[in-house]
Amino acid sequence: MPSIDLTGKVAVVTGSGRGLGLAYAHALAAHGASVVVNDIDEAVAEQAVKSITEAGGTAVAEVVPVGTTEAAERLVNRAVEEFGRLDILVTNAGILRDRVLWKMTDDDFDAVITTHLKGTFTCARAAAVRMREQGEGGSLILVGSPAGQRGNFGQTNYAAAKAGIAAMARTWSMELGRAGITVNAIVPVAATAMTETIPAFAPYVEAMKNGEPLPDVLRKGEGFGTPEDCAALVPFLASEAARGITGQAIGIGGDKVALWSHPQEISTAYADGGWTPDTLADAFPTSVGAELQSVGIPAPKLPEAS
């Protein structure tokens, strides 16, 4: 495997002031890329830049909430003004407004869709325009979620946005392929402020904060680890080693990396002349409906933490 060297490359990482986004920014910088850090909190963004530069990397901050075209153009323009180009975009920015369907407000729905789905669209569009102008290819790395692949209780808005992001990755990989721009969705699972609220994970996350390692049942069995575990996938996908990988949804967490399947037909049945409601009722249970697909993120199968 060739050494991963991103020297001379320039990246924008949205929502990179803390958590997974910060881990992605650090990983890119550690492999030689110059990074535009983005957050809505100036102090958080500047601290992230400081941590990268103190580690020997190169970074600047752009404080703006993603979602609008103007915000996307600010991020791309900052990369070009500071470093002369743009090669890598990681769309990590996100928020949560969890509610069950009958309690979710329009504002709850719109806020999450604007940040995750529209923010990914506007930033990717601005980046694609710049990368196509440069004529040297590039990498769009879109951050998905198991919720978008499987659905998740109480997350209508978030699951819909993340499912849309995976669909956009497949679509854009076709549209941007001739320009040498790869587009992939990543599906990270890590101990973050979001996941540490899951009761099954909480005691392990607390133990990890106290210096205890996560057990194999988590790191391998659940593919659950630190943000830094997930970050390795980003510089790889941005590198020449991954030039042939595009349109994929790739999961990572703990010691585990996985390729998610694309939606596809798994069972078919036929009726001469077409179907009626009655013939469907007769045939469906023993044909295409004989083994219906499961939904939701499987509950962790973990022993009680000591």
N, C-alpha and C positions, 0 to 999 in steps of 0.2 A: 504494500500500500504506500503510495507516495506521501511524503510529509505534507501536512496541511499548512500552507503558507499563504496568508492573505495580505502580505505586504503590498502597499500601494492601493489596496481596495478601500472603499468608503462605504460605511453602513449607516442606515437610520434604523433605530430600534424604538418603536413606540411603546409608551408605558414602561420605561426602563429605569425608573428611579429606585425601584425596590423589587424584591421577589424574583420571579422567573425572568422578567425583563432585564433586571440588573445582571443576573447570571448570564443571559445571552450576550449582553453588551460586554461584560468582562471576558467571556470566551472569545468573542470576535477580536477584541483588542489584544488579547494574549497571543493570538495567532497573526497579529500584524495589521489588522484593519484599523482605520480611523473611524470613530463612532460618534454619531449625533445621538445623544441621550435625550429622551423626551419624557416629561412628566407634567402634571398640572400644578405641582407644588415646586416653586423655585428653589427653596432650601433643600428639598429632597433631590431635585435634579442636580444641583451644584455639588451636593455631597456625593452623589453617584459619580460625577465627573472626577471629583477629587480622589475617590477610591480607585478609579481606573488609572489616572495619571500617576498616583503614588505607586501603583503596581507596575509602572513602566509603559503604560499604554497612552494612546492619544484620544481625547474626547472633548466635546463641547456640549453645552446644554441648549435645548430649545424648549421653552415652556409654553405649551399650548394644548388645549383639549382636542383630541382628534375627533373627526366626524365630518367636518366641513371641508369643502374644496380649498378654502383659504388656509386652513390649518395644514392640509397635505402639502400645499405649495410652499408654505413656510418651511416645512421640514426638508423638502427636497432642495429648496433654494439655499437653506443654511448649509447643507452638505456641499453644494457646489461652490458657494461663496468661501467656505472655510477650507475645503480640501480639493476643489476643482472638478469633482465628479460624483457619481453615485453608482455603486455596483450591487449593493445588497439592501434589501428592505425586509425587516422583521416586524410584522403587525401583531404586536402583543397587547396593546392597550385594551383594557376592559373594566367593566363594572358589573356588579350584581344588584338585582332588585327582585329577589325571590318572593313569589306569591303563588298560591294555587290559582287555577284558571279563574274561578268565580270571584276571587278577591284581587286579581291583578288589574291595576288601573291603566288607562291609556299612557299616563306618564311613566309608569313602571316599564311598560312595553317599549315605548318610544326611546327612552333613555338608553336602554341596553342595546336595542337595534341600532341606534345612531352611533354609539361608541364602537361596538364590535363589528357589525355588518357594514354599515355605511362608512365607518372609519377605515375598515380594511379596503373597501372599494375605492374611496377617494385617494387614500395613500398609495395603493397599488397603481391606480390610473396615473397619478402624477409621476411615480417612479418609472412606470413603463414608458411614458413619453420621454423622459430624460434618457433612459437606457437605450431606447431605440434611436434617439438623436446621436448618442455616443457611438452606436454601431459596434459595440464590443461585448454584447450579451449582458448577463446579470443574473441575479437570483432574487426571487420573491419567496419569502418563507412566511406562510400564514399560520397563525396559531389557532388550532382547533381545540377540541375537548372531547373526552368520552361522552359527555352529555349530548354533544352534537351527533355522535355516532350511534348512540343507543337511546337517547331521551333520558330525562331525569325528573323525578317528582318535584313539583314546585318551580320548575325552571323553563316555563314556556318560552319566554323571551330569549334566555341564554342558549337553550338547546336549539331553537330555531336559527339564531344567529350563527352558532358554530356549525350547524348542518349546512347553512348557506355558504359559509367560508370554505368548507370542504368541496362543495359543488363549484364554487368560483375557482378553486385551485385546478380542478379538472378542466374547466372551460378555458381558463387563461393559459394553461399549459399548451393547449392547441393553438390558441390565438397568437401566442408569443414565441412559439417554437422556432419559427423561421428567423426570428431576431436573435436567437441564441440565449433567450431568457428562460431559465427553468422556474417552475412554480410548483411548490409543494406545500401541503398542510402538515403540521406537526401536532401530535396529540400527547401533550406532556401530563405526567402525574407526579406531583411532588408535594412535600410538606410546605405549605404556604398558609397565609392568613385565611384563605378560603377553605383549604382541606383540613386544617387543624380543628375546625369546628365539627367535623364528622366524629361522632362519639367513639366509633371503633378505632379511629386513628389517634384521637386526642392523647391518650396516655403514652403512646409511643413517641409522638411528637414532643411531648413534655420531657420524656426521658432523653430524647435526642438533644434537646436544648441544654440538658444537664451533662452532656458529654458522652452519653451512652450510645453505642452504635445501634442502628436499626437491625433487627433480626432478618435472616434469610426468608422467613415466611412473608415478610413485607417486601424486601428488596427484590426477591425473585418471584415469590408466589403472587404478590399483588402488583409488582412493578412499581413500587412506591419508594421514593428516596428523597434526596435533597434537590433544590433547584439546580445546583451545579451538576448533578447527574444528568438532568435533562439538557443542559446547555451544550453538551458535547455534539449534539445533532446539528446545531446551527452552523458552526464553522465548517463542519463536514459538508452540509448541503450547499454552502456558499463557495465551496472550493472546486478546483478542477477535477478532483477525485469523484465528484458527483455530477459531472456534466451530463451523463446519460440518464439521470434520475429526474423525472418530471411528471406532474400530474398525480402524485402519490399522496396518501395519508399515512404518516409514519408515527407510531407511538413510541414513547420512551419514558422510562422512570426506573429509579433504582438500578438494578443490574440487568434490566430487561429492555430490549428494543423489539418492535413488532411492526409488521406491515398490515394495515387494515384493508379489508376487501372493499371493492366498489359495489354499490347496489346492483344486483343483476337478477334476472329471472332464475328461480331455482326449481320450479315445478310447473308443468303445463298440462292442459287437457283440451280436447277439441270436441266440437259438436257440429255435425254436418248441417249447414244452413244457419249456423249461429246459435246463440244461447237465449233462453227465456228465463224469467225468474224461477219457474218451476223446475226446469232441467238443471239450473244452477243449484237449487236447494237439494236436488237428488244426488248430483254428482260431486259437489264441492267437498263434503266431508271425507270422502274416500279417494279424492284425487288431489287437487292442489292444496286443499285444506287439511290433508291428513296429518301434517306436521307444521303447525303454525310457528312463526318466528317469535322469539322472546323479545321483551322490551326492557329498558332500564339498565342501569349500571349494576352488575351483580354485587350483592352485599359482600364485604370483606369476610373471609373465613379465617379469623384470627383467634389465637388463644388469649386469655386475659393477660394483660401486661402485668408484670410483677411490680 
